[in-house]
Amino acid sequence: QFSGLLGTVYRRGNLTFTRDGNSLLSPVGNRVSLFDLKNNKCETLPLATRLNIVCVGLSPDGSLAILIDEEGAALLVSLIGKCVIHQFYFHKPVHSVSFSPDGKKFVITKDNLAYLYHAPGKKREFNAFVLDKTYYGPYDETTCIDWTDDSKCFAVGSKDMSTWVFGAERWANLIYYSLGGHKDIIVACFFEENSLDLYTISQDAALCVWQCDTELDGLKPRPPKDATKEENAEENDEELLEEPKGEEIHGKANPNEQETREKVKYSRVAKYFFNKEGDFNNLTSAAYHKKTHLLVTGFASGVFHLHELPEFNLIHSLSISDQRIASISINCTGDWIAFGCSGLGQLLVWEWQSESYVLKQQGHFNSMVSLAYSPDGQYIVTGGEDGKVKVWNTSSSFCFVTFTEHTSGVTAVTFTSTGYVILSASLDGTVRAFDLHRYRNFRTFTSPRPSQFSCLAVDSSGEIVSAGSQDSFEIFIWSMQSGRLLDVLAGHEGPISSLSFNPTKCLLASASWDKTVKLWDMLDSWRTKETLIMNSDVLVVAFRPDGKELAVAALNGQITFWDHENAVQIGSIEGRHDLQMGRKELDKITAKQAAKGKSFTTLCYSADGKSILAGGLSKFVCIYNVKEQILMKKFEISCNHSLDAMEEYLDRRKMTEFGSMALIDEGCGGEDGVAIPLPGVKRGDMSYRHFKPEIRVTCVRFSPTGRSWATTTTEGLLIYSLDSGLIFDPFELDIDVTPSNIHKMLRQKEYTMAIIMAFKLNEKKLIQEVIEAVPSSEVDVVCSSLPDLYVEKLLEFLASAFEISCHLEFYLIWAHKLLMLHGQKLKTRSVKLLPVIQFLQKSIQRHFEDVSKLCEWNIYNIKYALAISQQRGVKRLAEETPVDEEELDSDSDYLM
């Protein structure tokens, strides 16, 4: 099941802090990631919209969220159950959504209207989204919303440079009129705390302060009109309209004197400008914290300001990058400020009082090309077309180091067998080795003539590094120890597409576009041992984990399996029909015809070698059974229609007499376009082009633990795991295996029998309860009496228990006893058990690193405390010594 999305931290839309202020919701394409800032973890919710998410609304109690995509389709999501409760379609793009502070209503803005809905969950309704009122007023598109603290009124900003104050209920002394005073689009509007006073901010970096002559308590309810007349009017209206509009409220731009008499009045008391020096382009986003009166504004140049209102005192002015700040959010305490930059895919959380970063993450701003798991499965390294190499922690989903030494796109990455060295090949003509202890590039391998490296492989010892060239058709071999070029292997007549070392022997397989796979013996003067002839250009090769089989994917869509020692083909899979390539927007041919020329571009064996994963230019990843040569399952990587090549058929609604609507370039000069205007141009750069990235899978890799697999796609780095879902999957179940019988065995102290029965029922919590009920003195006896089959199952359970349990020593005793007592028997089945052992090693290694860091920190603190106490002791002795000498002198005088 889908487990998480790494490599992408923010795309577009508004950032939102949760109610407690410790977590942050960030839209990533058509999904939402939840960043737990206290526990340093990230989780992507297992739900997706049809298109990219534009705005997120969070209920005040933090239990519900509304996710709205580019076309106005909304999902009502439970953040507690992490599931979709309701779907709704707003028919047109929505600009913003905001819940009232009491949680009873929410407002959405689309076109030049504001719609007030009853919030779901507060009343028993057949429909979760019930429209209450429709507000008319602005002449152009609405941009932003803000509520008063008591939920009586809300303000709406517009592109027509006006801000409108509306009542959530009908108030007798509040007539809905507009506030002007700006010369550009309104970016944000904010009410002051417990007041109708208002701040409005426009795109030309101007702030207007509006004072209201009435307090919130001074709003008078309007007496109800004749109900029957209203009902008849509404019925007549709804007959003409496609969608119900609720109660209609029309604002007035220029009310006359009679209408404004004894009504709420606004007066502008101040106007401030941010860009006095003229060094900012335009203001793009803003956030206001009412309790601390803190205003944060972001600009297109990447600069942000912190001001104290209403005096407009500047607290800070800093720069994140040179890219547009798309979204700003402040948490409930006012300590943390979140910034999102859509151009770089950057997410920052800044603690402004201590001037330090709480979170600083950035994905690959170009597509990811390759990935590799560390030997213990704890880390993933990715390489992208932006020339960066990033290392991600699989348990926290955060990137903890980025290497930027490459000057061109990275084509391949891999770990050495130790897990502390990362190798990356690039189109800049270098292969670089990075050290994970000191986080530095300690080796750079180059070729005699400049070459673009397209693939990379390192042998099981980590001593021999090989890279294939796509322009000179050669394979270069280097020594990791010395960094010297050992040999250049020539023989291929086309670009080298893939390299793979045999895990058990010093044998290198190389694939090329010349329709051959060559096997090179590394110990015998690097001679060609064998050449396998294919029917089509070879794209990728992969050895089985035991080294006895070779899988080859070719351009004709076939995956063939070879016994490389005897140069005999032992099987093949026709995979072209399983790719299901989508139709691109401008394609003249059908998706079925387009798929004929498609093939798999990446292969990977599962940890046990029984299955093989394959992906290519498609939204699907296929998993095949190697022995039976059948398709076991297809994983749909994405359902995001904002990407190209997702649809199987053309949408006739997008076809006009002049051709496809996709030919019309809507991106030029838009608000998300280039911020720096050309001379004499009001909008963005007209040469800027809008494009839709094509969905594709660039690399798939199985975790060495066998519990998960990862893939780099246009969406980001996706991880699919066995551990993410709750599945009842019993093993050798019979009529006597029940929870009550297991508890009965525990009471009778039949621990071995209880463990066997718990594993048969295969309920994780029950297994944990049984194992933790065994006294530590009995562990030795229970381990020795366990059957071999249940030893493997217990080891697998221990590995997963280490991830979450706090009983570290107790589980370590279990693991130690099992391995000591059954080590010899386990060794005979080492190939089959390798994923389980690596899973256990990963879990123990993670704890070892955490505990060792803590111990080192404690040792350092104790040493520091001792040094301070010794210094103070020496000082005290020095101070006491002269007093003693004086006393002695006085004593001697007295004696004399």
N, C-alpha and C positions, 0 to 999 in steps of 0.2 A: 504494500500500500504506500501511497504518497506520504513521505515522512517530513520533508522540509525543502526549502529553497534557499540556496546559498549563492553568493556571488553577485546578488542584486539586493541593494538595501533601500533604494528609493527610485521611483521613476517619475511620477507626476501626481498631482492631487494634494490634498491638505493633510498635514501631520496632526495627530490628535493624541494628547496625553490622557491616560485613564484617570478615573476619579481619585485614586490614592496618590497619583503623581509619580508613581514608580515605574510605570510601563508606558511605552509609546507605540501607537498604531501607525504603520507606514505603508502606503499603497505601493506594491511592486508589480507593475503591469496589471493583470486581471486578478491578482491575489492580494492578500493583506498579511504583512508580517507584524508580529507582536514582540517588541524588544523589552525584555525584563531587565531594567537598568540596575536594580538592586542585586539580583542574582547573576548578572552578566550572562544572560541566555537569550536566544532568539528562536522564535517559533513561527512558522508560516501556517496560517489556518488552512485546513483541508477543504477549501471551497473556492470556487472561481466564478467570476462573471464572464459574460460572452465577449465583452470588449474591455479595453483598459479602463481602470477605475479613475474617475475624475474628482469625486468628492466623497468624504466619509463624515457621517454624523453619529455622534456617540451620545447615548442617553445619560442623564445626570447620575443615575445609580450605577452606570458602567456595565449593565448586563446586556444591553441591546446596542447594535450598530446598524446603520443604514449605509449600504455601499451602492453608489450610483455610477454607471458606466457612461461612455461617450454618447450613446444614443438615448439615454434616459431610462434604461432598464435598471430597476432597483432590487436589491436583496436585503431582506430583514434578517439579521444574523444574531444568534444567541452567542455571546462571548463566554458564557458559562459552559454550555454544551458544545460550542464550536460547530454549530450546524445552521443550515438555512431554515428559517421558520416560514417565510412568506416571500413570494416574488410579485413585483408590481412593475407596470410600464407607464412612465410619465409622458410617452409619445414624442417628446422633444428633448434636446440636450438640457441638462440641469446645471446651473452655475454654482450653487451653494446650497447647503442644507444645515439647519441648526435646530436643536431641541430647546424648548423653553426650560428655564432653571427648575421649575416645579415638575418637569417631566410629563406634563399632561398634553402638550401640543408640540408640533414641530412645523417649521416653515421651510419651503423649498422655493427657489427662484428660477424661473425659466422664461425665455423671451423678455418681455417688459412687465411681467406679472409676478406677484408673490402669492403663493398658495399656503393656506393654513390648514393643517391636518390634525385630527385627533391622534395622539401618540398611541401606538399599539400596546396592549397589556393593561392599560388603566381602566378600560371599560370592556364588558363582554360584547364584542362586535363580531358579526359574521365575516366582515372584511377587515383586515388588519390596518388598512390605510383608508380612513374615512375623511373626506374633504369637508371642512367646516366653512371657510370663507375664501374668496378670491379678491385680491387687492389690485386695483388699477391705479395708475398714477404716472410712473416714469414713461418717457417716450422711446427710450432705447433699452438695450439689454440690462438686466439687473446683475450686480456683481457680488454683493456682500450683505450679510445679515448680522444684527446684534440685538440681544434682548435686554430689557431692564431686569434688575434682580428679583422683582416680585412677579415677573411674567405678565404684567399688564400691557406692556407696549413693546414694539420692536421697530428697529430702523432698517431701511433697505437702501443701499447705495446703487447708483446706476451709471451707465456709460454716457448718459446725457448730462453729466456733471452735477446732478442734483442728488440730494439725500431726502428720503421720505420717512416720516415718523407715523406709524400706524398703531392702532389699538387692537389687542387680541380680542377684547370685548368692545361693545359699542359704548363710548364715553360721550356724555352730553357736552362737555366743555373742551373736547379735543377734536378739531377738524383736521383732516388729513391734507396737509399742504407740504410743499417742497422747500428745502433749504438750499440756497445756491452758494455763490461766493467762490466757486472753483473754476479753473480754466482747463481742466483735463478730467479724464475718467476717475471716478471714485474707487479707490483700491480697498479702503476699509472704513468702517464707522464704529464707534464704541461709546456706550453710555457710561457715565460716571457711576460710582458705587451708590446704590439706594437713591438715585436721582434721575431726573429726565434731562440733565445737562449732557451734552453730546460733543464728541470729537469726530471730525471727518478729515480723512487724508486722501489726497488725490495723487495721480501718477506723476504729475510735474513737481512732486516733493513739496507740497504745501499742506499745512495743518490749520484747520479752522476750529476755534473753540466757541461752542454755542451754549448760551445760558438760557435756562427756562424759568419763567416767572411763577411756575406752579410746582409744588412738591408731588411725589407719587400719591400721597394720601389725598391730595386735592382733586383727583380725577373723580367726576361725578357720573354714576351709571345713568344711561339713557332709559327713560320709561318705555316699556314695551308697546309696540304699535298693535293695530288690529291684526290678530294672527291669521284670520281667514283670508284677508286681502293678500298678505305675504305669500301664503301657501298657493293661492291661485296664480299669482305672478310667477312664482318659482316653477310651477308645473308648466305654464306657457313657455317659459324660457327653456326648460329642459327638453321640450319637444323639438326645438330648433337646433339644440347643441348635440354634438357627438358624445362629449364627455360631460358629466355634471360639474357645475362650477360652484356649487354651494351658495352661500350668501355673497352677493357681489357688493364690494365697497369701492367707490370711486373717489380718488383724491383730487384736490383742486390745486392747480399750479398758481393761480392768482385769485384768491378769495377776496370778495369786496369787504368794505368796512363793517357793514351790518352783520356779516357772517362771522367776522373775527372779534366782535364785541363780546367781552366777558369770556373769551376763550383762551386756551393755552397759547402763550406767545413765546417765540424764540428770538433771541438777539445775539448777534456775533460780537463777542467781547475781545477776541484776539485772532490774529492770523500770523503764522510763523512759516519760515522757509528753511528747508534742510540744506539745500545746495547753494550756499552763499558763495563758495569758491568756484562753483560750476564744474566740479570734478566728478559729478555723478550723472549718469544718463537719465534714468527714471526710476521711480520708486515702484517696486514690484510686489511687495508683501509687507504686512504689519501685524503685530499682536499687542494686546494691552492687558496688563494684570491690574484689576480694579483695586485690590486691597493695598498693594504697594505703590500704586500710581506709576507703574513702569511701562513705558512705551518702547517697543522694539520695532525697528523698520529695516527692511532689506532692500537693496538696490540691484539693478541689472549688472553693475560692475563687480558684484561680489562683496561689497562693503555693507556692514550693518551698523546701526546706531542704537544706543540705549539713552532714552531721555526720561526725565522725571516731569510728570505733568501735575498741575496745569502751568507751572512756571517755565516749562520747556528748558530745563537745565540738562546739559549734555553730561552723561556719566561715562560712556565709552564710545569709541569709534574704531572698529576693527575690520579687517578684511579676511574672508574665508578663502576665496580663490578669485579668478577673473571671470567666473561664470555667474549667470543670473540666479539670485536666491528666489526659489519658486514658492516656498512655504515656510512660515514661522509659527511656532506654538510655544506657550509658556505653561509650565505645570502649576498645580493648584497652590503650592507654597510660594511660587514666584522665584525659586532658586535656580531652576534649570530651564534653559531655552533651547528648543530644537530647531535646527535649520535644515532645509532640504534643497539641494541643487540638482535640478533635473538634467542639466547638460552633462554633468560629470557622473551622475548617479551617486551623489554624495550625501551622507547623513551625519550631522554633528549634533551632539547635545553638550551645551556649554554651561558651566556653573559660573555665573557672572560675578559673584561676590569674591570667590577665591581665584577667579580668572584661570580656571582649569577645565580640561575636557573630561566629561563623564563618558562620552562615546564618540568615537571618530572612525567612521567606516566609509569605504568607497568600493564599489564593484569595478569590474572591467568596463570602461565606457565604450569599448568596441566589443565585438562578440568574442566569447571564449572559444578556444580551439581545441585544447587538450587538457586532460586531467590525469592524476595518478594518486592512488592510495599509498599511505606509508605502510610498512610491513605489519605494524600492529593495528592498522585500521583506525588510528586515532586522529590522523591528519589527512587532509586532501590538498594537493598542490594543483593550481590551475595556471595555464598560460593563455594569454589573449592576443588579439591582433593589435592591441595598444602597446605591445612590447613589455608588459608587466608580468611578473611571476608572483602569484599570491598564495599564501599558505593559510588554510582554514582549519579550525578545530571542529570536528564533527559533533562533539557533544554540546558545545555552546553556539555553533554556527557563526562564529566571528572570525574575521581575518586578523591574524596577529602579527604578520610580517609581510611586507611588499618589497620585492627586489625590482629596481628600475634600471639596471645596468644595460639591458638590451636597447638598441636604437631602432629596431624594426620588429615586426610581428613575431611572436613566439609560436613555433609550429609543433613542438613536442616537449613534454616534461616527464620526468621519472624520478623515483627515489632509488637510492642504492639499498642493498640488503640490510645495512645497519640501521637505516631509517634516519640518519643524521645528516645525510648529504643529498641535495636536490640537484639534478642535472636538467638543463634546458637548452634546446636547439632553436636557432632563430634564422630568419631571412637576412639578418645583418652579417652572416658569414662567421658567427662564433657559436661555440657550445660552451656554456658557463656552468661551473660547479659552485653551489652555495652551501655554506656551513650553517646548520641550524643551532649550533651552540653559541656562536658569536655573531650570527646573522650578517655574514659578509660573503662576497664573491672571492673565493680563494684560488680558483683555477679558471683560466680562459683558454680553451682549445681552438686553434685556428688551422686553416688549410694553407698549403703553399701558394695556391692561387685563390683569389676570392670566390667563394661558392655560397649558394643559398641552400641551407640545410632544411630538408623537408621532414625528416624522421630521425629517431634517436633510439638507442638501446644500450643497456649496460648489463654485463654478465652477472651471474649470481654471487661472485666473489666481490664485485664492486671495483675490480681492478682494470677491466678493459672497457673503454667507452667507444661506441661506434656511432657514426652519423652518416646519413645518406644525402647525396646532393641531387638537386632537381635540375641543375643546368649542365654539370660536367659528367653526370651518370656514374659517379664513383662513390665508393664507400671508404670513409676515413676511419682509421683505428688509432686511438691514443691510449697512453698509460695514465691512469689516475694518479699513481704515485709520483711520477716524474713530470707529467704534463707534456711529454714528448710525443710526436707523431711516430707511431710504430710502423704503419704500412698504409698503402692506398690500394684498395681492391677494385680492379677494373674488370670488365667483362659484360656488364649490362649495356644495352643499346638504347635505353630510354631512361627517363627520370626515375629515381628510386622513390617508391611510394611508401614502403614500410619495412621496418627491421624488427626482428624478434630473436632474443637469445633463448636457447634451450635451458630450462631451469636446472636440469641435472647434469648436462654435459656442456663442454665448451664448444658449442655449435651455434652458428649464426645463420638465420634464414633471412634472405633479402628478397623483396618483391619489387617488380618494376613494370613500367608501361610497355616493355618489350615482350609481354606475354610469357614471362618465365619467373620461376622462383628458384634462386640459387642457394645451396647450403654450403657454408664455408666452415672448414675445420680450423679452429683457432690455435690448436696445438701443433698442427702439421704445416707450418710455413704459410698459413692462411690460404691453402689451396681450395679450389672448388671441389667439394666432395660429391655433389650431385646437382643436376639441373632438372627441375620439373617443368614440363611444357604445358601451358594452359591454352584454352580456346580464345581467351580475351585478355585485355590489359588487366594486370593484377593490381588491386588497390590496397589490400591489407592482408597481413599474415599474423597468426597467433599460435603459440605452442600451448598444449594442454598443461595444467600445473604439474603433472608427473613426467612431462617431457616425451611421452610416447606417441603423441599424435599432433599433427599440424593442420590447422584450419586456414583456408585460403578463400578470400572473397574477390571476385572478378567483376569487370565492367558489365558483363552480361547478366548480372543479378544472381549468379550461382555462388553457393558456398560449398567448397569441396573439402573433404577430409582425407589426409594422406598418412600412410605409414612411412615416415621419411627414411627409416633405416633400410627398407626394401624398395623405396621409390614406387609404392603401389597406392593407387587411389582406393580408399575403402568405403567411401560414401559421398553423397552430394545432396544438397537441398536447393530446390528451385525457389528462390526467395523473392523474385520480382513481383509476384502477385500479392505478396503480403505487405509490400511497402506502402501501397495505397497513397500515392503521391496526389496532393491536392492540385486543383487548377488555379493557376495564377490569374490575376485580374485582367491582364492583357494577352493571355494565351488564346490562340485561335483554335487550338485542338482540345479535345475532351481530356479529363483527368485520366481516363483509362488508357488513352493513346499515349499521354505524356509519361505514364508509368513504365511503358515498354523500354524506354531508354535509361531507366533509373537502376541504381544498384546500391549495395551496402558499402559504406565507406569506413565503418569501424566495427571491430569484432572483439569479443572478450569471453573467455571461458569462465564458468562459475567456479567457486573455490574447490568444489569436489570433482570438477571436470565432466559432470554428467550433462550439463546444459551449456548452451552458448547464446550470448546476447549479441544482437546485430542492430545497427542503426544507420541511417543515411539521410538523404534529402527528403524527409518526410516527417509527419507529426507522430509517427509510431516507432516504438522500439519493440522488436520481436525477440522472444525467447524460445529457442528450439531444443528439443531433446536430441542429443547427438546420436545415441544408439538407435532410436526409432526413426530418426530423421523426420520428425513431425513438429508442427507449430504448437507450442504449449499455451502461450498467451501473448496477446498484443497489448502493450501499454500505450495509452494515448498521452503524449507528453503535455499537450496543451489544448484548450478549447478556445483560445484567444483569437477572435476574428479580426483583431487589430493588426495581426500579422498576415503576410501574404501566403498564398498556396495552402489555405485552410479549407476552402470550399471545394466540394466535388463537382458542383454544377455552377454555371454562371447565373447571377441574379438578373433576371430580365428587367427588373425595375431600374437597374443602373445602366441599361443600354438606351441610348438616344439615337436619333437619325444621323448624328454626327460621329457616333462611336461610343466607346465606354466612358462612363463618368470618371473612371480612374485616370483617364488622360488629363483631366483638369487638375492642375497643380494648385491645391488650396493652401499650401504651406507658406507661400511667399508673402512676406510682410505681415504675418500674423503676430499675435502677442508672444508666441513661443519662438518666434523667429530670431534672427540676429539682432541683438540689442543696439549695436552701434549703427546709427543711420548714415546713409550716404548724403553728401551735400545736396541740399535742396529737396530732400525726400522726407515726408512726414512720418511714414511708417518704416518698417524694417528694411533690410537689404533685399531688393527685388531679385537679385541673382541667387538668393537662398532657395534651395530645392527641398521639397517635402518628399519623404520616401517611406515605404512600408517594408520593414525587414522581412525576409522570407523565413518561414519556419524550417529548421533543420537540426539534425542531431550530429554533432561533430566528433564526439568521443563517448564511449561507454566503458565503465570499469566496474568489476565486482570487488567488493571489500574482501580482504584476506580472511576476515572472520566468517564470511559466508552469510551474514545476517542482512546485508544490504548491498545495493549497487547504486552507482551515481552516473549521471550523464550530463555533458555540457551541451546546451541548446541555445537557441536564440533567446529564450526566456531567462536563462541563467543556469546555475548548477543545481540540478534536481536530484534529490536522494529518495530512493524507494527502499523501505525497510520492512522486515518481517515483524518487527517489535512494535509497530505503531498501532495495530488494530487489536480489538478484543475478539478472539475467535475460540470457540469451544471445539477442541480437536483431541478427543480421547485416544488412548493407545491401548490396544488389547483389553478393551473394557468387557467386564462380565457382570453378572447380576449381583455379586457380593460387594463390588467396589462402589461404596457410597460414602459420603462425608461422615455419616454417623458411625459407620464401621471403622473408618480411619481414626476417628477420635477415640473409639473403644480400644483399638490397638495401642494408641498412645497411653491411655490410662493403665493398660496392662503391661506397659513398658516393652512392647514388641516393636522396637523402633525400626528395624530393617523391614519388617512386613508393612509397617505404616508408610515408610518411604516408597516402597514398591507400589502400594495401592494408590498413593498420591500421584505418582508418575503415570499410572494407568488412567487416572481420571484427568490428569494434565491441566489442573487448575493452578495457576501460578501462586495465588495467595495461600491456597491450601498447602502446596509444597513448602512454601516459606514457613508457614505455621508449624508443620511437622518437623522440618530440619531445625528450626530454632527451639523446638521443644526437647531435642536430644541434648543431654548434659555433655559438657566438653570432655568429661572423663570417659564417656561411652563412645566418642567419635571413632577411636581406633578400632574397637570391636565391630561397630556398624559398618565401617569402610571395608574391613576384611571379609565380612559375610555378604557383601552386595554382589549380585551377578554382574558379569561383564557389560551387558547391555545397559544396565541402569547406572554403571560407572560413567559411561559416556553422557547419559542424560543428566546425571548429577553435575558433571563438570560443566556442561552447557548452562545449567541453571545457575551454578556458582558464578560463572562469567557475567551473566545478566544481573545477578543479585549484587555484585560488586559495584555496578553502575549507580544503584540507588540506596543500598543499605548503609547503615551507620555501624553495623556489627562487623567491623573490619577484621579484628583479631580472630573472632570466632570462625568466619568464613575462610580465613587464611589457614587455620588449623585443618579445616575440612579439605581444602585444596592440597595442602602439604601431605596429609595422610593418604589421600586417594592416589596421588602421583607416586608416593614412595611404595605403597603396597601393590599397585597395579601397573607400575611403570613399564616392566618388561612386556606384559601383554599388550599394553597400549602402543608400544614401539612397533610391534608387528603390524599394526593397522594404522601406522603413522600417516599414510597418504590420505586415508579417509578421515582421520581425526584432526588433520592439520588446521582446518578452519576453526574448530572448537578450541584447540590449544592456543591459536593466535588470538581468538576472542578473549580467552582467559588472560593471556599475556597483556593484551591491550588494557583490560580493566585494572589489573594489578599495577601495570606501569603508570597509569594515570594517578592512582592513589599514591604510588611511590614518589612521583614528582611533587604532588601536593604536600605530602607529609614531610619530604626532605626539605622543601622550601620553608615550611613552617619551623622545622627543627633548626635550619640554618639561621632563620630570623631570630629565634629564641636564643640560640648560642651567641649571636651578635649582640642582642640586648643584654644578656647576662655579662658578657665581656665588657660592654660599655658601662654597665652599672658598677662592676668591680673596679674598673679604671677610675670612675668618678669618685667612688668611695675611698679608694687608695689615695687619690689626690687630696681629698678632704682630710683624710687621716694624717697625711704628711703635713698639711697646712696647720692642723690643730696642734701637732707635736711642736712645730716651729714656733707657734704662738705661745704655747705653754712653757717652753724652755727658758726664755729670758725672765719670766716671772720667778721661776725656781732659783735662778742665779742671784736675783735681787734679795730674795728671802735669805739665801745663804750668807750674803754680805752683811745683812742686818743682824743675823745670828752671831756672826764672828765679832762684829762691833760690840754687841751686847756682852759677849764672853770677855772681851778685852777690858 
